[in-house]
Amino acid sequence: MHELTTDEARKRLDVSPQHVRALLRAGKLDGRQLSSGAWLVDEDSLERRIALSVGRGRNWSAVSSWALLCELSGEPTLVTISERTRARVRERIRACDAEEIARRVAGRTTVTRYEADSRDFRAGADMIPTGELALEVLDTDLAFQERTLEGYVSVARMKEFIREHMLIPDRHGFIEIYEEPGIMAGRAFAPAAVVAADLARSTATRVHSAGVTALEGMRQRWLATRTK
């Protein structure tokens, strides 16, 4: 693991040192605080942060991001929004390519890594899989690498889930839990566009590309149904 000073990190992010420290305290960057009070930033975590923020424009709100991905998945009623917001969501699908959509919706969820006492993957039975764990819902030739559990647990059940499976926060842990606003209870998998967007979060080029390609395919099919 390679670590950077906050000054090195802030130059890479093009933000102030205070903002870097705020990201560290909020858990949005991985790092450790020394006895002197100074911070060291995990470089892999920094690279993931940069990958999610590349390009112009701010992230869309969580509600409109979820609504857009459900719209692309053919499940627009999963998120309750006003007609005005729905019209804005549809205009974004028309105006933005998959790469920009993936970047703009990245802030809709918080992802936390955990380690467990046992690596028998029992926690997966109580998770709604996404990303590489849910590749079967996408038309992609990307091969699943069985290294992590990646999925959603409703915020309401988060504490119970963590306690039941004896999970410990660990930035190198093999369990990645995504927070979601309670729209996926009882599902076998997340909506297809959500899975694709979660693949696109990856800093691994092949995985990211597979997510963007799948997302663009859904977007093109969505556009085709509205131009006939």
Secondary structure as UniProt FT lines:
FT   STRAND          3..5
FT   HELIX           6..13
FT   HELIX           17..25
FT   TURN            26..27
FT   STRAND          31..33
FT   TURN            35..36
FT   STRAND          39..42
FT   HELIX           43..53
FT   HELIX           62..72
FT   TURN            73..74
FT   HELIX           76..78
FT   HELIX           83..95
FT   HELIX           98..104
FT   HELIX           106..108
FT   STRAND          111..116
FT   HELIX           122..126
FT   STRAND          128..129
FT   HELIX           131..137
FT   TURN            146..147
FT   STRAND          149..154
FT   HELIX           155..157
FT   HELIX           158..164
FT   TURN            165..166
FT   STRAND          167..169
FT   TURN            171..172
FT   STRAND          175..180
FT   TURN            185..186
FT   HELIX           192..200
FT   HELIX           205..224
FT   TURN            225..226
//
